[in-house]
């Protein structure tokens, strides 16, 4: 994998109001200024658009919109991570922790906690 996620995360972090992000000139700063609910709403919209693109691709055979919408979804999820002081690397580390663990077993362990 490349370091693109880290670079995008750094730009997102720089757009926070406390780091000088200006909602008048930055889409991400505007999202941060509107708070968690605006970010969550955008993730919901992007998730729905990703699902719809996948349904369309199933019929058309053209997955290009799935790729585009997934990039939007990942981007907005990265904004949410930053909002909560988290990083893409932490998500990658969590995926690594789960590697080789049965999804069924992993889900069952959450119920035990």
C-alpha positions in Angstrom: 0.0 0.0 0.0 1.1 3.5 -0.5 1.3 6.4 1.9 -1.7 8.2 0.2 -3.9 7.6 3.2 -1.4 9.2 5.5 -1.0 12.2 3.2 -4.8 12.7 2.9 -5.2 12.3 6.6 -2.6 15.0 7.2 -4.4 17.4 4.9 -7.7 16.6 6.6 -6.1 17.2 10.0 -4.7 20.6 8.8 -8.2 21.7 7.9 -9.5 21.5 11.5 -10.4 25.0 12.8 -7.8 24.6 15.6 -5.2 24.2 12.9 -6.3 27.2 10.9 -8.8 25.6 8.6 -11.2 28.2 7.2 -14.8 27.1 6.6 -15.1 29.8 4.0 -12.4 28.3 1.8 -12.2 24.6 2.7 -14.9 22.0 2.4 -13.4 19.9 5.1 -13.1 22.8 7.5 -16.8 23.6 6.8 -17.6 20.0 7.7 -15.6 20.2 10.9 -17.3 23.5 11.8 -20.7 21.9 11.5 -19.8 19.1 13.8 -20.3 15.4 14.1 -23.8 15.3 12.8 -22.9 16.9 9.5 -20.0 14.5 9.1 -22.2 11.5 9.9 -24.9 12.7 7.5 -22.3 12.9 4.8 -21.1 9.4 5.5 -24.7 8.1 5.3 -25.2 9.8 2.0 -21.9 8.4 0.6 -22.7 4.9 1.9 -26.1 5.1 0.1 -24.5 6.3 -3.1 -21.9 3.5 -2.9 -24.7 0.9 -2.5 -26.6 2.4 -5.5 -23.5 2.4 -7.6 -22.9 -1.2 -6.8 -26.5 -2.1 -7.8 -26.1 -0.2 -11.0 -22.8 -1.9 -11.7 -24.4 -5.3 -11.2 -26.7 -4.5 -14.2 -24.3 -2.5 -16.4 -21.1 -4.3 -15.7 -19.3 -0.9 -15.3 -17.8 -0.7 -11.8 -16.2 2.7 -12.3 -18.9 4.5 -10.2 -18.4 2.0 -7.4 -14.8 3.0 -7.3 -15.6 6.7 -7.3 -18.3 6.4 -4.6 -16.1 4.2 -2.4 -13.4 6.9 -2.6 -15.9 9.5 -1.4 -17.0 7.1 1.4 -13.5 6.5 2.5 -12.6 10.2 2.4 -15.6 11.2 4.6 -14.8 8.3 7.0 -11.3 9.7 7.3 -12.8 13.1 8.2 -14.8 11.3 10.9 -11.7 9.5 12.2 -9.9 12.8 12.4 -12.9 14.3 14.3 -12.3 11.7 17.0 -8.5 11.9 17.0 -8.1 8.6 15.2 -6.0 7.8 12.1 -6.2 5.5 9.1 -3.1 3.7 10.5 -5.1 2.7 13.6 -7.8 1.2 11.3 -5.1 -0.7 9.4 -3.7 -1.9 12.6 -7.1 -3.1 13.7 -7.6 -4.9 10.5 -4.2 -6.5 11.0 -5.2 -7.6 14.5 -8.2 -9.3 13.0 -6.3 -11.0 10.2 -6.6 -14.7 10.3 -9.5 -14.5 12.8 -12.8 -16.0 11.7 -15.4 -13.3 11.2 -17.8 -15.4 13.1 -15.5 -15.9 16.0 -14.6 -12.2 16.0 -18.2 -11.1 16.1 -19.0 -13.6 18.9 -16.1 -12.2 21.0 -17.7 -8.7 20.8 -20.9 -10.1 22.5 -18.8 -11.5 25.3 -17.3 -8.1 26.1 
